Amino acid sequence: MQTFIKKKTGLVTACAALLCAMACQTENTEKEPVAKKPKVEKITVANDFVVEHLYSPSENKKGSWVAMTFDDKGRMIVSDQYGALYRLEMPEIGSDTLTSAPQQLVFPEDQWENDSTQTKMGMGYAQGLLWAFNSLYVVVNHNGGSNLEKSSGLYRLRDTDNDDQFDEITQLKTFDGHSGEHGPHSIVLAPDGQSLYLVLGNHVNVPQMDSYLLPSNWNEDNLLQRITDPRGHATDRMAPGGFIVKTDSLGKNWQFVAGGFRNTFDITFNNDGELFAYDSDMEWDFGMPWYRPTRLLHVTKGAEFGWRTGNSKWATYYPDNLPSLLNIGQGSPTNLMDGGKAKFPDNYRNSLFAFDWSFGIIYSVHLKQQGASYTVSAEEFLSGVPLPLTDGEIGPDGALYFLTGGRRLDSDLYRVSYKNRDKVRAEPTKENEITDEMAIRRKIENHLDHAPDSNIVNEVWPYLNHNDRHVRYAATAVLMQQPVTVWGKKAFREKNIRTVTHAMLAMAKTDDSILQPIIFRKLMTINFGRISKENKIALLRAVEVALYRMGNVEPAITNRLAAYFSDHYPANDNALNRELSKILIHIEAPYAAERTVALLENSEDDSTTTQSTLTSSADLILRNPDYGMTIANTLAKTPPAQQIYFATALSKASAGWTPELYERYFSWFHDAFGYNGGNSYVGFVDAARKRALEKVPDDQREHYNVISGDSLLTESGKDLFVDIVPPKGPGRNWKIEDALKTIEEDETNGTRSFENGKSLFAAVRCASCHTVQGEGGAIGPDLTQLGTRFSVRDMLTAIIKPGDVISDQYGSKVFVLKDGTSIMGRLISEDDRNYSVSQNPYAPQELREIPKKEVTEVKESTISIMPPGTLNVLNPEELKDLMAYLMAGGNEDNPVYKK
């Protein structure tokens, strides 16, 4: 999510009470005990690899482990997300039993003052661990409290008396800001063996740095009508978002390396010495034009990746930020690691391993140098359902070790080894020769954060026109850090179009309003209709930044800009139309509203702005019902992203409106509420609607409020109105025995509320999938006769632990392919050549054909489509009412309701 680990979105739509685990059982409720399956059975791994389960921290009451490293003796050190550090020794490959129990690391300050019997943690709550410089570096993510006094920061632990116990803790840096899942995260050692790199989430305030590779005058730089997340996430988090910093072994000198991330949890270097990050998406944005999938990023020095709060995220094609290396898809990135030290075949040793927590997938990403960056190919190396992956490392034995857990989920330690490991060379992969473009880019980057120097300007100037985007970006970043007095005249004399647009963009970021009219005059000397799309985007971006940073434009310049763009709007390209629309609306071009409304009504193709992903959304639905059913709901009726963009841009428009245009514009909103999106979809659309209504004449506002769909919304505007009363709660984490005891000790003697039970059946979304008395959804079985066939314990077991027994009729299958990837879906039919599977419960008629010749194995899925925790929003009285309704099969005259 997210996020180190995403929060559950309140929109866990559909199948929240899919009782298929028991709906097709026999009436005989006496069942044979189900043998516990080995945990590795749920895991699919690439050919010729072996997975071993080594230890379960949660089963041994040692927390939920999220970070690991190996010390200089080959021992693993791990951290509970909300607890202590532990050290453990690994058994030899082939032995899946630890030689001894993990030992909690203790510190001199673990004893409370004046109380030798009470202990507290001296160190813990780590989301990043690293052994380097004969020390353990710990990135704490925590608000200091009674159990651990230390707050978020970087700490160095040392054993100064060589007794194999840490006796010195030094705080190297504190980090201010939110310490939850968007706080400080991982730490890695640089390839030079001299520096440490840390990555921090977008809720951490940037501390004072000694130097900045990314120019520190960052800003939001987006003219689109700003709407922060309607549900309150990150509404106060401004540029530069998440960031990466570099320091030395003593934490004395700090350098800002890169920014513009959302919530990258881990970073890694490859054997070329290049840095990479795996950034999270914002799942609540799913379906919106500013949604960004989880992304693998090539983090060059001074890189900016354009995350901004709410709908203000930069387009990936902006020249002042860098694109993703690979868009992976929905998920929750956790670990990222280089495979160079693994005793694996070379194709894996030269790849990066990217961990996704939400859907339990480890991707192997293969890199190939191209220009100043890379091209990539990727495959699914390992997957399991459920498999909430947290951290991983290559051990001294060349095996890949990984953890599952987080957020107090069940936690396990696994090891992956290659069957023929003895035939694989053990030495690290050698550093490759780099391309000429990569060498140029690195040379330019050496001039970042340099004192004013005209020689540097002259050196980087030709590279503003380089064909490689990463080279151009580096040159522009260097120019931004040089005083405009050194290079301004050079820019105004320049004739090359690409050089001019990048120089003007750098000049716009000086924030000097005196330069604004000069920038516009220079840009308008370019024949907009005769330049490439790339140059048009760069020119429009320079205009936007100058408008955003330098304030209002003189009327004469505004009129010239409107005339300059008039013949080119609308364009025949979605990206150009997005950029033109918000600029023209901002400067109140007289034709902007009319032309943008026409685009709003007629835009259907989002292909030029939609980002393709490695993993299709449909492939993820059945891997994790908590998140997958939201995806399924959106895919069943996907919002028109391009239209949403124009509707949002128009919410800022004050000029050019007529009653007829208003009628067309506000009617669009009514229809837009009929689409499905992420958790914030309705709120974003309604916020744009309300911003637009503020500009309507007072005597007409109520009319447009009505036709734009006000009656469809709840009072908050965050959700569509449905005639369902939500649970009052407070909920609890219901266990089977606790729930059973609560129901059996009910002393109301047949006076449970039928109406409340029926309402709760809809409120917890049982009715989305199931029919009772002819009302409800048809995805799951009819539950009308449930109470005549099953006991209360049966029902509670199926609801609370839906994955224990899954009916063949409603279960899914895992199709393992020859390339090591897997596909999940319900098998609908098959013939001699293909399996036909359904992946979306909300669109079961949409089938995917899987060629049998590509399938190596078909396995039963171990996960139910119904998410656990359905009952956890209910208080005891609500639990009793819902269970009474199920036992009665929705019949108000059932004996359950009689004394």
N, C-alpha and C positions, 0 to 999 in steps of 0.2 A: 500498500500500500501503500506508496506508503512507504516511504516510510521504512525504518528498519523492519517493522512489522505493522501492517495496516490495522487500523481499528475496524471492527465490524461496522459496516454502513447500516444505518437503520433500515435500509431498503433491501433486506434479505427477502426478496420477493419469491413467492411461489414455493410450493411443495414444503412448506414449513411444518406440515403434519402428515407427511406421506407415510401412512401406516402399512406400507406394502410388506414390511418385514413380517407381518403376521396375517395380512388379509387373505393370503392364499394357503395358510396352514390348514391342517385337518382340524376337526373339532376336538380331537384328543389333545388336551393341553399338557399331558404328561410327556415331556420331551427328554431325550437322551442328553446328558451334559455334552456341551460342545468343547472339543479339545482345543486348547490354545495353540494357534498356528505360530510357527517361527516368524519372527518379525521380518526376516529377509524375504519371505515369500511374496510380500507385497511390492518388492522392488524389481524393476526391470533395468538391466544395465547392458552396455555395449558388449558385443561378442568378445569372448575370451577373457572376460573380467569376472572376478569373484567378489561377492559382498559378504562380510562377516559382521554380525552384531556382537559388540564387545561389552557393553555396559548400559544400564538404564539408571541415570541419576534420579529420575522422578520415583521409580519404584523403590529406590534406596533412600528416599527422603533427603536428597542432596540438591534439590532445586531443579531449575530448568536452564540448561547450559547454552550460552550464546556466543562465547568467545574462547579461542584456544591459541596456544603457541607451544613450541617445543624448546626446552632449555638446552644448555650446552652438554648435558648428560643424556640427552635423548628422551627425557621425561616430558610428558604433556602437562601443561598448566592450563586450567580452564576457569571460567567464571560463570556463576549463576547470575542470571539477569538481575535478580533482586536479592542477591546474597553474596556468599563468600567465594574465595578462590580455593581451588583444589589442585593437588598434584598427583599424578598417577603414572605408573609404568606400563608400557604396552607389551603384550605377549608377542611371541613370534608369529609371523604370518602362518596361518593354518590352525592356530590355537585361538579360539574365540572366548577364552576366559582370562580375566585379569589375574596376574600373579598375586596381587594384593589389593585391598580396598583403597579407593582414593583417600588421600589425607588432606584435611582442610589446612590451609596455610594459616599459621597463627603469628601474631606480632606482639611485641612487648606491651603495647597499649590495649591489648584485647581484654585486659581485666579492668573492671570498673574500679574507680578509686574507692578505697575503704570497704571493698566487698570482693573477696577472693572467690566467691561462689558464682557471681554473676559475670557473664562474658558478653563482650560486644565485638563487632568486627573492626579491625584496624584497617582493612582494605577489602573492597568488593564492589559490587554493582558495576562491573566493567563491561563495556561493549567493544573494547579493543585491548589486545594483549600483544606484546612483542618482546622477545628475548634478544637483546643486542648490547654490546659494550659491557658484557659480563653483568648485565642488570636486567630486571624485569620492568618494562614500561607498561603502565596501566592507564587506560583512558577511562576515567570514572564518569558515569552518566547518572547523576543522582543529586537531589536536593538534600543537603546534610541534615541528619536527624539523629534520634537517640540510638538507633542500631548501627549507623555509620555516620560519624560526624563529618567526614570529608565530603565536599561538594564536587560538582563537575569540574574536571581538570585533568591535566597530565601529571602523573606521578612516576618517580623512579625509585625502584626498590632494589636494595643491595644487601648482600651478606658480607659484612666487613670483617668478621672473625672466623670465616671459613668453617662454620659449624653446620652448614647446609640449611640454615634458617635465616630468613630476611630479618635484619635488625635495624635497617635504616630506611625511612620513607621520606623522600624529598619531593615537595610540590614544585613542579617546573612551570606550570601555567594554570590559571583559573579560567573557566569559560562561563560567561554570564549569559543567561537566557534559559529558555525552556529545557529541562533536562529529561524529557520523556523520549519518545521514539523518534523525535526530530532533533535530538541533541548531539553531543560529541560522540563519534563512532570509532572508526578503526585507525590503526597506526601501522606503517610499514617502513622497512629499511630501504634507503635509496640504493641503487646499483653501485654507487661509489663506496658504499660501506661507511660513509661518514655522516650522512644526514638522515633525519627522520621526517616522514610525511604523515600528516594527520588529515582526516576528512571530518567535517562537521556539518550537521543538518541545518535546515533553513530557519530553525528557531533559536539558533545561537547568535548572539551579537558578535560582530567582528571586533576583536580586541585590537589595541594599538599595535601596529606592526613596525618593524625596523625598516622594511622595504616592501615595495608593491610591484609585482610583475604585471598584474592587471591594473591599469590606471585607476586610482582610488576615487575618482569623481564620478562613480557610477550613479545611475539614475533609472527611473522607470521607463522613460523613452517610448511611450506608446500613447497615441492620440485616441485610440478607441475608448468610447465611454467606459470608464473604469467601474467594474462591478466586482467587489470582493465576494468571497464564497458566502452564499446566503446562509449556510449553516455555521458560519463563524470560524472556519478553519483558516489559520495563517492570515487573518485579515490585517494584522499590524506588521507583517513581515515584508519588508521592502528589500530593494537591491542591497547586496548582491545575492541574496538567498543563501543556499548552502555553499561551502567554500573549502578549499584545500590550502594548508599552510605547511611550511617547511621550517625545521629547526635543527640545531646541533645536538650532540649527545647530552649536553648539560642544560639545554633549554635556554641558552643565553641570547641567541639571535633568532629573530622570527621574521619570516618572509611570507607574504601573501602570494600564492602561486596561481590560483584560478578560482573562478566563482560562477554564479548563475546556475547552480545545481538546485534540484528540489530537496531531495533527502538521500543522497548517496551514502550508503552504509559502508562500502568497502572500495579500496583502490588497489592496484597492483602494477608492477613494472614487468615488461616482457624482456626477452633476451637482447633486444635492441636498445634497452635502456629507456624505452618510451613508457609513459604513464597512462593508465586506463582507469575508468570509473564505470560503475553500473548504477544508473540513476533510476529512481522510482517514478511511477506515474501518480496522478491524482485521480483515483478511481471514481470519485464523485463527479468528475468532469466528463465521464464517458459519454460519448455522443455529441459533445460540444465541439465547436470549431477550434478551440484552444486546447483540447485534450492532447496530451503527449503520452505515448506508450512508454513502458520501461525501455531504457536505452543504454546501449554500450557506447561509451564516449572515449575518444582519443584526446587525452588532456595534455595539450601542448602548453608551454610556458606562457603565462599571461592569458590563458583561454577564458572566454566568456561563453556560457551556454544558454543565457537568456531566460532563466526561470524568473517569473514575476508573479505576484500574488493574484488570485482570482482569474479574471479573463485577460490580464495584461501580459501574458507570456509572449515572448517574441517568436515570430515565425522562424523556422529553421533556415529559411533562405535569406535572412538578413545578413548583409556582409559584415556587420559588427558583432556577430556571434558565430560559433562553429556548429556544423551539423553533427548529427549522431553518426557513429560508425555502423551501428546496427540497431534497428527498432525491433525489440523482441516481442512486445505485446503486453497484455495485462499481467499483473503480478506484483510481487513484493520482493525486490532485490535485497539480498543479504550479503552473501560472500562473493568475492571475485579473487581469483588466484591464477598465477602462471603455472603451467605444468612442466616447466623446464627441469625441475629436480626429480620428477617422477620416474620410476622404472617402468615406463610405459612405452609403447611404440612411438616412433618419432612424430607421427602426425598429431598425437596427443601432447607430446612434450613441447611441441611448437604451438600450442593452443592456450587459450584462456578458459578457465572453468567458471561459469557464472551460475550462482545459486538463486533459485526463486522459492520463497517460503510459502506463498499462497497455494501454488499448484504443484509443489513438490518435484521440481525439475532441476537437474544440473545440465546446463548447456555446455558443449565444447565448441568454442569459437576459434576457427582457424584464420590466422592473419597472413596476408600477403602484401608486401610493400608495393605501394603505387604512389608515385609522386612523393609529396611530403607527408603522406599518411598511409592508409592501408585500404585494401578491399578485404571483405570477410566472407567466409562461408561458415555455417554452423549446423550442429546436429544435437539431438537429445542424447546426452551421454548416459544419464541415469534418471529414473523417475519412480515415484511411488505414490500411492493414495491411501491414506493421508501420509505426507512426509514433510512436515514443516521445517525445512532446512534453515540452519542458522549460520554456523561457521565451518571452515574447513582448512586443512593444511596438508602439505606433503610432508610425511614423516621421514626420519632419518633412514628408514628402511625402503624408501621410495614408494610407499603406498599412499593412497589418498585417504585421509581420515576426515570424517564429517560428523557434525552434530545436528540433532533435531530438537525442537522445543521452542522456547520463547513464550512470553506472555503466560507463563505458568502452565503451558501445555506439557503433555508427556514428553520427556526428554530421553534421547538415546544417543549412544556413540557407536558409529559404524566405521568399517575399514574396507576400502576397495583396492584390490591388488590384481596385477596382470598374471594370467596363468603361466605364461612363459617368461616370467620376470628375470630368470637366471640368464636368459639369452639377450637381455637388453642392457646396453652399456649404462653404467651408473653415474658417470661424470655429468655435470651440468651441461646443457646445450651451450654451444659457443655463440658469442655475439656475432650477428650477421653484418655483412657490409651494408652500409646504408645507401640509399639512392642519392643522386645529385641534388634533387629537390629537398630531401630531408636535411642534407648538409647545409644547403642555403638557408632553410628555415631555422636551423639551430644557430647558425652564424648571426642571423638577424636577431633572434631572441636574446643573444648575449648583450644586445644594446638596450634591452628593457631596463627601466629605472636607472637611466644613465644621466649624468649631468648634461646641461645644454651644450650641444656640439654640432656645428654646421657640417662637419665632416661625416657625422653619423647620418644626418639628413640626406646628404648627397649619396651616401652609400646605399641607403634603403630605398631611396626615391624610385629607382627603376623597377623595383619589385612591387610597387603599387599596381603595376600593369602585368604582373606575372600571370601565367595561365593557371597556376595552381592556387586554389582558394586558400589553403593554409599558409602559403607564402605571402599572399596578399594580406591576409589577416595579420600576420606577424609584423609586416612592414607598416600597416596602418596603426597597430598598437604602439609601435615605437614612435611614430609620428605624433600620436596623441600625447606622449609624454615629453615631447620637445616643445619649447615655447613657440607659439605661432609667429612671434617676431622673427624667429630664425628661418621659417619656411613659408610664411604667408605670401610674400611677393612671388616666390617660385610657383606657388599654387595658382595664382591668378594669371601667370604667364603661360601656364601649361595648356597644351592643345589636345593631348591624348584623352579620350573620353573616360576610359576606366580609371586612369590616374586622377582625373579631375573629380569624379564622383567620390572616390575614396578619400581624397584630400579634403574635399568639402565636408564629408562626414566626420573626419577627424577634427576639422575646424568647428563644426557645429557642437562638438562635445567640449569645447573650451568654455561654454556658457557665457561668452562675451556677446551681449546683445548688440553691440555696435557693429559686429561683423555680420549680423543677420541679413540686411538688405544686400550686402556685397556678395554673400553666399548665393542668394537667390538670383541675383543678376548674372553671376557666373554660370550657374546651372542652366538658366534659361537661354544661354547662348547655344546650347546643345539642341539639335533637331530631334525631339523626342520620338517622332514617328519613324526615324530611320536608324535607331540604335537597337541593339540586341535586347532580349528580355532581361538578361543578367544586368546590363547597364541601366535599363529602366528601373529595375528593383533597387539598385544602388542609388540612383538619382532620387527616387521617391523616398528612400530611407534617409538620405541626407536632408531632404526637405522636412520630413516628419520630425527628425531630431532637432533641427533648427527651430521649428515651430514650438516643439515641446519645451525646449530648454531656454529659448530666448524671448518668449513672450509674444504678445500680439504684434501683428504685422501692420505696417503703414497701409492705409487704404489703397494707395496707388500700387503698392507691391501686391496686395491681395487681389486686386482686379487683374493685374498682369498674370499672376499665377492661375487664376480661374480661366483666363483666356488661353494661357499656354497649354493647359490640360484639356480644354473643352472638346477638341476634335478627337481625343483619345480615350474618352470615357462615355459609354462602357467599352472595354477592350474585349478581345476574344480569349481572354485567359483569366481564370479564377483568381490567381494570386495577384495579378495586376489590378483586378477590380476591387479586391479587398483593400489594397493599399491606396488606390485612388479614392475609394469611397470615403475613408475616414479623413483623408487630407482635405478633400473638397467640402465635406460637411463641416469640418473644423473652420475653414476659412469662409464659410457661408457662401459658397459659389451658388448663384441663383438657380442653376439647373441641377444641383446635386440631389435634392430630395426627390424630384420627379424621376430622374434616371435610376436612382437607387431603389425606389419602390418598384419600378419595372423589373429590376434585377431580382429583387426579393420574390416577386411573384413567379418568375420564370426560371430561376436557378435550380437545376436538378443534379447536375454532375459535379461531384466534389473531388473528382479524381486528381486534379492538379494540385490540390492542397491536402488531401488525405494521405497519411503516412502508412505505407505498407509495412507489415510486420512479419517476423519470422514465424511466429506461432499464431494461427488463426484463432479468433475469439471463440468460434464454435468448438474448437478442440479443447478448450479449457473448461467448458461448462460443467461436465460431469466429474472433473477432478476435485472440485471443492464446492459443495453446494452453497456455503456461506457467500462466496463471491460469484460462483458460476451462474447462479440463478438470476442475479442482477444482469449479468452479461446476456443471458438467454432472453430476459425481458426486453432489453434494449434491441437485440438483434431481431426480435419479432416485429418491431416497428421502429426502425432507426430514425432519429431526427435528421432533418435536412441541414447539415452543418453550414453550408454556404448561405442558406437563407437566414439562419440564426445569426450569422456574422453581420449581414446587412441590416437585420432588424435591430441588433445592438448598436451598430453605427448610427442608424437613423434616430435612435433614442436621444441622441445629442443634438439633432438638427433643430434649428430655430427658424431658418429661413426657407422660403420656397414652397410652403404648404398651401394647399387648397382644401376645402371640405371634401372634395372627391378623393384626393390623395389620402387624407386622414382616414376616410372610410375604408379604403383598400388596405391601408397599413394596419389599422387596429383590428380589422377582421382577421388578418393573418394570425394574430396571437391566439385567438379562439381556436383555430385549427392546430396551432403548434402545441397546445396543451394535450392534444390527442396522441402525441408521440411518447415513446419511453426512452429515458436516458438514465444517467447516473443519479446518485442521491441528490445532487444539487441542480439537476436539470430544470425542474419546475421553478425553483427559486431564481435561477439565472434569467429565465424567460420572463418571469413576473417582474423582476427588478428592472429589466429593460422597458417593460410595459409601463411601469410606474414612473420611470424617468421621463418617458415620452409624454405621459399624461400631464406632467408638471408644466409642459410647454403649451398645452392646449388652452384656448380661451376659457375662462371660468364658466361661462354659461353653456359650454359644450362638453365639459369634462365628464359629466355623469353619463351622457350618451355614449361617448367613446369608451368609458369604463365598462359599460354594460356589454357593448358589442365585442370588446376585447377579451371577454371571458371571466370577468370578476366573479361571477356566481359559481364558477367551477372550482374556486380556490378556497382553502382554509383561510382563517383570519391572518395567519402569519405570512401567507403567500409562498410558503415553502413546499406545500403539498396540495394535491388535488383533493377536493372535498369528497369524502365518502361517508355514508350514513352508518359509521361504525364507531362505537365508543371504545377507545383504547383501554388496555388494562390499567388499573390504578396503581398496582404494585404496593409497596416495594417488592421487587422480585427477589429471588434467591437462587443459588446454584443447586437445583433440585437433584438429589440422588434417589435411586429407585426405592430404597428402604424408607427414607424420610418421607417421600411422597406417599408411599403406601400406608405408612403409619398415620399420616395426616388424614387420609381419606377414610381409613378404617375406624379412626377415633372420632369421626364426625358425629356429633350429638344432636344435629338438627332433625334427625329422624324423618327424612322424606320431605323436608321443606326447602330443598335447594331451589335456586332460581333458574327456571327454564329459560327465560328471556336473557338473563345474563350469560348463561352457558352458550346459547345460540350466538349472542353477540361476540363472545370470546372466541368461538369457533372461527368467526370471520376475522376478528382482530389479530389473532396470531397466525392468520393466513392459511389455516387448514382448508378453508373454502376455496382457496385458489386452485387446489388440486383435487379435492375430494367432494363427492356428492353425498348429501344426507337428505332423505326425503325429497329427492328430485332437484335439490338446489345445490349449486357449487360447480367446481371444475371437473374435468374429465381426464386429467393427466394420471391420477392415481385411482385406486379402487373405490367403489361405493362403500361407504361406512355405515349404511343404514342398519345392517344386521350385525354390526360389530359386537354389540353387547350380548347377543345370543350365543356367540361362539367363543368368546375369550374372556378371561378373568381380568380384573383390574390390574393385577401384576403383569399379565401379558401386555396389556395396553401401555402401561408405564414403561416397560422394558423396550417396547418397539419405538416409543416416542423419545425416551431419554438416551437410549443406545441403539439408534436405528441401524448401525452397521453390523450388529451382532448376527442377525439372520436376515438375509435379503432374498425375497422371492425371485424365482427364475423369471417370472412374468414381468417384473419391474427392475431386475438387475441390469447392470451394464457389463460390457466385456472390454478387455484390453487387448488390442490387436498389435502385437509386436512386429515391427517391420525389419527388413533386412538391413536397413541403414542404421538400426539401433533406436530409432524413434518409435513412439507408440501412439495409437489413436484410441480414444475412449468413445463408446457409444452403445446404444441398445441395438442388438442385432434384430433387424426386422425380417430380413429374408436373405437367401443366398442361392447362387446357382453354381455352375461348374467353374465360372471365371471370377465372380465377384461376391463380396459380402456387401449387403446394403444396410447401413446403420443410420440411426437417428441420433443426433447430438443435442438437439434443442427441444426440451419438453414443451416450450411454448410454440414451437413450429415443428411438430412431430412429422409432418408430411414432407419436410425437406430432408432428403436422404443423401448420404455420401457413399459413393461407390469405392470400395477398397479392393484392388486386384489381389486375388488369392496368391498369385505368384510372388507378390511382395511381402507376404505375411509368413513369419517363421513360427509364431506361437499365438494361440488365443487363450487368454486367461480370464477367469471371473474377476470382476472388480470387487475390492473389499470395502468399498465406500458406498453408502446409501445416498441417493439423491436428496433425501431429506436431511437437513442439517441438524446436528444435535443442539440442545439448548433451547428448543422451542418453548418449553414451559418456564424458562428462567425469568420471564417478565411478569409472572403471576405471583400474587400473594396466596396464602393458604386458602382463603375463602374462594378466590377465583379459580384456583386449582380444583377445588371440590365441585364448583359449578360446571367447569368444562368437562371434567370426567363424568359427571352425572349426565351431561348432554350426550356424550359419546356412548355411555352405557345404555341410555334410553334410545339410541338411534334416532335422535331428533323428534321423538314422540312425546308430546306433552302429557299424554295419558298413561305413559309407562309407569309401572309400580315404583320406579325409582323416585317419582315425585309424589308418592302417597305415603302417609304415615303408617 
